[in-house]
Amino acid sequence: MAGFNPVGYFRDVRQEIGRVTWPSRKETLITTGLVLALSALAAVFFLVTDWVIQTGMRLLFGFA
């Protein structure tokens, strides 16, 4: 088994970073917007779902 070579490791890391295809600013803004929009949509969905379940429980158990 070969020993750990820190110089070789960092050289390999730098080489791999050079091969990475980074997203453009436009792609980053679009995906960020999608994440925020879908998170808001999920929050609204769970808010409505919680309200429906809460209303159903109040009617079922006769709470005011």
C-alpha positions, 0 to 999 in steps of 0.5 A: 500500500502506498503512503499518503503524498500531500503534494500529489494529492493537492496537484490532483485536486487542482487538476480536477478543479480545472476539469469542472464545468462551472454554471454561468451566472444566468444558470445559477440565478435561474436555478436559485429562483426555481429553488426559492419558488418551489420552496415557497410552493411547498410551504403553501401546500403544507400550510393548506394541508395543515389547515384542512387537517386542523379543520377536519379534527375540530369538526370531528371532535367538536372543538370550537 
